Amino acid sequence: MNKILSTLDWSIIIAYFIFAFSIALYVAKKSSESVGSYFTASRSLPWWMVGTSMVATTFAADTPLAIAGIVATQGIAGNWFWWSWALSTIAIVVFFSKRWFRSKIVTDAQFITIRYRGKEAQVLRSIKAVFYGVIINCFILGWVLRAMSKIASIFLHWNKILTPTTWLWLQTHWPKWLMYGTVNDSLSIVLILFFVMVYCSLGGIRSVILTDIFQFVLAMGSSILFSIIALKHVGGILPLIQGLSNSGFTKNLNFFPSFSGLFPFQLFCIWIFGTWWIQHFADGGGYVAQRISCSRSEKDASLGTLWFAIANFVFRSWPWIIVGLVILIYPFGTSSSALLATDPELGYPMLMRELLPSGLLGLVFASLLAAFMSTVDTHLNWGASYLINDLYQKLRPKAKTPELIWISRLSVIILAILAIIMSTHITSIAAAWKYVLALGAGLGFATLARWFWWRVNAYTEIAGMITALLSCLIIPWLIPSITSDYLMLYSAFISTIICLIVILYTTNNKKQKHLVSFIKQIKPLGFWGNYYSKKESAKAIQEFYSSLKTWLLGSLSIYGLLFGLGFIIFQNYFVGIINLLIGIFCLSKVLKSITN
């Protein structure tokens, strides 16, 4: 079935583009008032806007494709790869959200010069601005663009939209460095990215967040609708289970790993005990810290991050998983099945094309565009914030607001071009996910420890970054067959050892003035030696252990709600209700703790 978008579908898509551009024009003037307004919305947003924007950013076009591929190859249990991140997200809620808010930063790289002092701190801040704002950021944008090119290849056929002469000219003159497999896919991505680049540069973070809210509602609603239609097509949940069993896919239904399943238990242990805390974003750095900085209060910062955790892990998971399971037994044609065998991630858009009628196809396709745009606009704005706040303003400290806003918009364009170049070298979305995690694995220890232990210094983080980079280059050379999961584990282990050695030999035992001001501003928990009085030190340690209890309850709440909903969907009502009750009870305790 080679269905293309109808006039009604195009009308829905164009209406969405007009809406997004109108938002950017509406807030453009206010966003240009200052750099703070452009990148942090003058710290004025309520929790529900902050949290919804966070989840919309992670609701990228690549995610349903990657999860469809994971369900096909590793079953439902394979999602523990990203479900394990709930542990770090709840840690952000409990330990870090209020403290990020107190720091009053624009970027997490700026936090470096609050926590540390000296030339090494300035060097580290600049390195992190380039590492996160350009390298990691463009890598993430690259796999998101790659995912969108896969979706576009199914629905957008420019040879049928453009005149034959125009299409022939494009095929002849299209630059090779902009090639996504075919000229058709490349043109789709360039046009969509150009639009995102324009409205993102105009409206700053305000337009990003306002469009994010609409994009989340559209994407979430459409994914639920698509999963219902897919499930109805195979006769419901019980026929789906029976069909998977008859086709030899029984193991794909497991929620948890096993020694004999598609998803090995030892891999689960790596993710649940390691992945979530050894990452560069384990403390909520990056765009999460930027969103927290947009909050109007500490309470809004914590509640917004908690809402993000619930929406991200509980609500988003199951519609995509259901579609992924339907793909396994859907009778695609010979050519589609052959394509799916080589690239399981294509199953999601292919099933859309097969099942959705005109109008609904346009709506769901628009939702994937919305998901794509919500991620891209966030990363362009976030990346530009590093280049302006942590690099350009240091080079031109007397630069006035109009100049800074203009350079901010130029930075968005530069990052978009770099992301395009990066994306042409990415083939698998899930593999790209895991490589970025391995690259950042060496930063986890220092990233977390700097909030709790006075001995951590700038050299600790520099050592972690260098070790992680070298590990990702040398270990695959020494062990060519190593998977990204084990690469991440080895990188984290080596980097943590190096960081501890650096702490041992570089810590200054004299009382440092900048740590006194840091403690006064941030009020950190944990172990701060003589920087606290005996009474204050005992209180900080007591609050640390109390927060650990809240973190455990928060983690139980997310997994209780997640699996409660999953068991109910698969009609195991008793177990599902028990899980939901546990989740609700734990959630009530967490809410009480973070709002007091």
KOLGU-879803 format. One record per residue (C-alpha): residue in three letters; x negated, y, z negated. Coordinates in steps of 0.001 Angstrom, whole numbers, plus 500000, padded with zeros to 6 digits. Layout:
AlaXYZ...
***
This chain:
Met500000500000500000Asn498315503239501148Lys500556505853499552Ile499521509505499798Leu500803512518497897Ser504184513841499060Thr505320517471499325Leu506946517155495887Asp503701515796494428Trp501729518688495910Ser504270521181494546Ile503744519856491009Ile499959519966491367Ile499943523509492795Ala502317524691490037Tyr499870523406487448Phe496945525213489093Ile498927528471489146Phe499757528061485449Ala496113527495484456Phe494906530484486477Ser497644532716485040Ile496498531887481500Ala492930532890482388Leu494074536220483828Tyr496289536858480792Val493473536501478237Ala490567537770480378Lys490594541308478943Lys490742540191475306Ser488035537583475856Ser485707540267477231Glu485771542362474036Ser482667540663472603Val480535537524472778Gly482303536318469617Ser485679536731471296Tyr484460535018474480Phe483033531959472687Thr484916531702469330Ala488234533549469912Ser487297535937467071Arg487749533047464574Ser491537533441464602Leu493124530105465577Pro495420527828463492Trp494622524165462837Trp497007522706465415Met495452524714468258Val491923523850467137Gly492635520105466791Thr494669519835469989Ser491888521526471935Met489370519036470520Val491413516028471590Ala492226517551474995Thr488494517892475612Thr487923514182474918Phe491033513347477000Ala488985513437480185Ala489786511883483538Asp486911509454482978Thr488393507981479785Pro491341505956481162Leu489100504645483931Ala486376503607481497Ile488872501971479135Ala490515500083482013Gly487049498759482862Ile486335497866479222Val489656496011478825Ala488958494070482035Thr485449492988481027Gln485502492910477198Gly489189492896476302Ile490954495141473782Ala488160494485471263Gly485694496212473591Asn487260499502472533Trp485415499213469235Phe482650500927471194Trp484538504205470716Trp486914503230467880Ser483816503101465647Trp483488506860466145Ala486532507322463901Leu484124506844460990Ser482058509856462048Thr485152511927462879Ile486541511421459375Ala483088512246457986Ile483323515559459848Val486729516181458248Val485506515425454723Phe481867516526454635Phe481201518998457427Ser484226520921458751Lys484410523456455905Arg480648523879455926Trp480514524464459673Phe483167527134459146Arg481119528781456371Ser478060528945458615Lys479847531439460951Ile477869530192463940Val478647530369467667Thr476650527225468509Asp475281524397466406Ala471784525321467642Gln472224528639465811Phe472683526621462611Ile468987525671462881Thr467883529178461883Ile470287529180458931Arg468995525849457615Tyr465284526328458469Arg462794529185458818Gly459546529845460665Lys458355529525464251Glu459191525822464264Ala462858526673463585Gln462943529131466497Val461305526560468774Leu463758523864467657Arg466716526172468263Ser465540526866471825Ile464836523175472488Lys468284522178471234Ala469929524882473340Val468335523413476464Phe468725519766475382Tyr472428520044474467Gly473530522997476580Val471907521852479803Ile470624518245479767Ile473219516400477641Asn476009518746478711Cys475366518287482433Phe475020514523481954Ile478476514424480337Leu479925516668483046Gly478274514423485614Trp480134511286484547Val483406513257484271Leu482939514494487841Arg482109510951488945Ala485356509710487406Met487363512416489136Ser485775511520492463Lys486999507928491998Ile490527509167491304Ala490438511639494195Ser489305508918496608Ile492582507085496031Phe494948510045496534Leu493322512895498458His492756512212502160Trp491416515416503692Asn491251513960507193Lys495081513945507088Ile495356517407505495Leu492834519442507529Thr492746519928511279Pro490619517411513232Thr488159520167514228Thr487678521351510635Trp487279517813509357Leu484694516962512027Trp482709520112511189Leu482690519209507492Gln481500515676508198Thr478674517032510336His477486519847508061Trp478156518605504522Pro474919518836502417Lys473478515529501229Trp472747516790497701Leu476509517353497276Met477500513874498432Tyr479777511690496235Gly479799508623498426Thr481955510230501131Val482641513742502409Asn486293513279501402Asp485464512674497724Ser482815515398497716Leu485202518028499065Ser487831517110496462Ile485403517542493562Val483885520791494817Leu487309522415495290Ile488626521324491884Leu485407522280490104Phe485381525682491798Phe488854526391490446Val487889525307486907Met484733527404487098Val486724530523488043Tyr489381530329485317Cys486871529234482671Ser484501532131483412Leu487367534640483415Gly489140533728480185Gly486413532331477941Ile487337530074475023Arg490849531551474719Ser491873530392478188Val490138527057477552Ile492105526401474352Leu495475527651475645Thr495230525493478761Asp493918522608476629Ile497172522548474641Phe499311522303477771Gln496882519823479308Phe497056517542476272Val500870517483476255Leu500955516803480000Ala498213514149479922Met499530512364476815Gly503129512349478052Ser502147511145481514Ser499920508343480212Ile502751507078477984Leu505197507275480907Phe502790505426483203Ser502232502667480619Ile506008502200480232Ile506464501933484013Ala503535499497484300Leu504881497378481441Lys508388497371482908His506987496221486256Val505635493005484705Gly508833492417482699Gly507824493749479266Ile505276492962476585Leu506034489226476180Pro505846488472479933Leu502595490480479999Ile501132488305477235Gln502327485156479005Gly500947486344482337Leu497549487061480813Ser497541483617479196Asn498475481896482470Ser495748483807484324Gly493032482927481812Phe492873486333480117Thr493999485306476612Lys490743486519475033Asn491356490000476451Leu494209490385473927Asn491990490120470839Phe491915493276468705Phe488766492166466925Pro485509490535468068Ser484659486882467658Phe481600484729468223Ser483302483071471196Gly485210486052472617Leu484486488474475443Phe483202490975472910Pro480422489439470762Phe480446489949467005Gln476809491090466870Leu477642493952469242Phe480535494913466981Cys478102495083464044Ile475840497460465971Trp478751499783466683Ile480509499680463310Phe477334499942461209Gly475187502044463511Thr476689503812466508Trp478894506252464643Trp476170507768462424Ile473049507654464587Gln474352510117467175His473466513750467720Phe477147514669467191Ala477549512643463962Asp477959515818461885Gly480418517428464308Gly477912519412466318Gly478544520542469886Tyr481998521523471082Val483598520273467827Ala481526522782465839Gln482495525458468354Arg486198524676467865Ile485766524660464078Ser484187528112464417Cys487365529272466174Ser489451528401463078Arg490959531155460943Ser490165529450457600Glu488370526509455973Lys491710524756455532Asp492511525137459243Ala489050523788460101Ser489620520595458072Leu493243520047459113Gly492418520684462767Thr489657518078462713Leu491944515575460949Trp494645516108463584Phe491971515525466218Ala491053512186464587Ile494679510999464512Ala495538512085468053Asn492254510862469512Phe492201507339468070Val495800506477467139Phe497920508044469887Arg495639507902472919Ser494453504297472769Trp497454502114473489Pro498912503579476717Trp495552503122478455Ile495027499651476989Ile498454498497478179Val497749499733481707Gly494336498036481585Leu496001494714480709Val498629495084483452Ile495836495669485986Leu494433492205485173Ile497554490412486419Tyr498943492841489007Pro499023491301492516Phe496913493820494442Gly496284493196498133Thr493127491496499363Ser491185494695500109Ser492203496346496815Ser491326493221494831Ala487890493105496446Leu487319496767495578Leu488522496170492023Ala486154493222491616Thr483166495467492336Asp484444498419490270Pro487048497604487550Glu487261501299486638Leu489190501936489869Gly492116499852488582Tyr493818502782486826Pro494268505090489860Met494963502107492125Leu497860500988489914Met499168504571489872Arg499283504543493650Glu501030501173493683Leu503758501788491085Leu504617505482490833Pro507272507059493072Ser507028510518494621Gly507244513205491952Leu506058510936489157Leu502887510242491130Gly502276513982491393Leu502986514432487682Val500576511692486564Phe497937512807489071Ala498336516379487773Ser497885515014484235Leu494558513446485243Leu493572516739486837Ala494570518438483574Ala492507515961481553Phe489568516508483879Met489872520288483704Ser490247520368479901Thr486926518554479549Val485076520492482222Asp486194523932481023Thr485142523097477452His481700521892478486Leu481102524839480805Asn482073527342478088Trp480179525411475406Gly477048525096477557Ala477153528793478416Ser477363529625474704Tyr473957527956474174Leu472366529798477072Ile473652533182475873Asn473597532883472081Asp470404530851471673Leu468301531863474681Tyr469344535031476515Gln470071537148473424Lys466671536195472010Leu465014537427475219Arg467174540575475372Pro468247541365471797Lys469455544860472795Ala471712543638475599Lys475176545194475447Thr478497543354475562Pro479300543896479302Glu475901542471480264Leu476306539475477940Ile479799538696479259Trp478551538933482852Ile475610536611482110Ser477994534239480299Arg480093533955483441Leu476994533448485569Ser475878530680483178Val479174528867483767Ile478469528848487518Ile474886527607487062Leu475987524771484765Ala478688523718487234Ile476108523439490033Leu473719521429487834Ala476570519111486818Ile477381518423490466Ile473774517450491144Met473705515203488053Ser476954513442488949Thr475668512265492326His473248509973490441Ile475845508300488193Thr477590505081489280Ser479236503610486145Ile481103505843483683Ala480907503414480756Ala477175502871481368Ala476618506638481429Trp478509506955478129Lys476177504445476507Tyr472977505912477956Val473783509352476511Leu474443507693473146Ala471063505934473322Leu469344509214474223Gly470859510919471191Ala470401507995468810Gly467155509321467377Leu468841512455466078Gly471405510854463771Phe469339510575460598Ala467998514145460655Thr471349515568461794Leu473137514103458772Ala470365514342456169Arg469835518095456670Trp473249518719455056Phe472522516689451907Trp468757516722451225Trp466526519744450742Arg463390517951451995Val464586517727455630Asn462867520389457760Ala462632521543461371Tyr459751519156462101Thr462043516271461112Glu464500517114463883Ile461763517799466428Ala460225514389465659Gly463625512719466058Met464231514327469467Ile460785513464470836Thr460956509882469535Ala464436509345471007Leu463341510619474413Leu460184508482474441Ser462129505428473236Cys464601505721476121Leu461704505902478576Ile459293503316477126Ile461563500573475698Pro463361499829479033Trp459921499655480665Leu458721497140478053Ile462032495207477968Pro463659495599481431Ser466649493418480499Ile467609495436477396Thr471199496676477231Ser472100500244476271Asp473532499071472927Tyr470267497484471778Leu468288500384473247Met470342502698471041Leu469666500545467960Tyr465897500366468542Ser465705504079469318Ala467559504950466099Phe465403502636463973Ile462093503939465323Ser463217507574465132Thr464433507242461536Ile461072505785460440Ile459196508586462219Cys461482511215460654Leu460865509860457143Ile457093509920457725Val457329513522458961Ile459343514496455861Leu456706512903453634Tyr453815514886455165Thr455435518253456043Thr457712519115453109Asn456722522230451164Asn457462521635447480Lys457502525348446689Lys460944526919446321Gln461910528475449660Lys464015531642449886His465871530593453020Leu467145527431451301Val468453529553448424Ser470486531667450873Phe471564528536452792Ile472914526926449619Lys474680530137448594Gln476401530405451992Ile477157526744452800Lys477564525203449305Pro476257521786450440Leu476825518518448626Gly474147516040447681Phe470578516329446547Trp469027519813446353Gly466554519466443486Asn465757522655441597Tyr467701524793444063Tyr470739524030441917Ser470932524371438148Lys471394521092436267Lys475124521748436013Glu475437522705439699Ser473321519725440757Ala475491517295438806Lys478603518856440354Ala477182518641443908Ile476300514967443447Gln479680514208441854Glu481502515915444745Phe479350513958447190Tyr480490510620445734Ser484085511863445499Ser483909512830449179Leu482606509338450002Lys485805507937448488Thr487905510342450565Trp485936509336453668Leu486698505649453054Leu490400506435452589Gly490401508553455741Ser488771505788457766Leu491321503268456465Ser494126505662457382Ile492986505929461012Tyr492485502175461455Gly495719501392459590Leu497723503675461880Leu495846502520464997Phe496361498792464444Gly499794499235462907Leu500959500809466146Gly499146498155468188Phe500660495200466323Ile504145496710466661Ile503656497191470418Phe502718493509470704Gln505789492653468558Asn503937491488465457Tyr506213493689463371Phe505385492511459846Val501615492977460190Gly502194496229462057Ile504393497741459340Ile501929496715456603Asn499115498441458508Leu501219501560459043Leu502105501770455342Ile498430501448454390Gly497545504130456931Ile500240506540455716Phe499323506030452047Cys495610506655452685Leu496406509655454882Ser498450511263452102Lys495458510948449748Val493144512524452318Leu495525515429452923Lys495737516068449201Ser491942516046448913Ile491073518348451822Thr493802520915451138Asn492955521417447449
***
